[in-house]
Amino acid sequence: MERLFSIVLVRVLLKSRFRPAALVGCGIALLGSVIIGFGDFQISGLSLLGDILAFVAAGVISGYYFLGQTIRREVSALTYSVLAYLTSAAVLLLYTLVRGEALIGYPSQTWLAFVGIALIATVGGQFVFNLLLKQLPASAVTMSILGEPIGTCILAYLLLHESISARQLLGIVTIIGGLSVYFLVPSHKK
């Protein structure tokens, strides 16, 4: 979803046009994501709320990368990332305090998960995307994020001994095909 937001932001605010092949590649890769996630699709009040929150989150992350593309022209990736992470932490802390949620008392396994998310996903993953924003447009960075479901399936297979279903394998192949079309064909024309 962030890919769609990024394409719209680039088109509307930067007046860039995408080549048809890049749009086709984006569509194919998005279809692969839908194929992988389709087994989780449900129609219920809670699922709908989750879908709405995911839609809002996609818009926010697209805005983050779009702003990052501009800010990274003059600010280092480290400075940009530290400011972004501190801002996120402050907002989450405020949200937690307003809701009256506990900040302590979690089991050690939960704390390990928190540390893993902070170090691996945020520092190891998002920081790399912030580095890339200096050389690549935000739309290309958000397209590369479509590789995450592939990595998730592979890690689940290797670490959790989960199986990869035929549907997931089809989704993986579709995503790889879409990303290949997107990145092998120049994506912008002015």
Helices and strands as residue ranges (DSSP letters): H 2-13, E 17-18, H 20-37, G 38-40, H 45-71, H 77-99, H 108-116, I 117-126, H 127-132, H 138-144, G 145-147, H 148-160, H 166-184, E 188-189
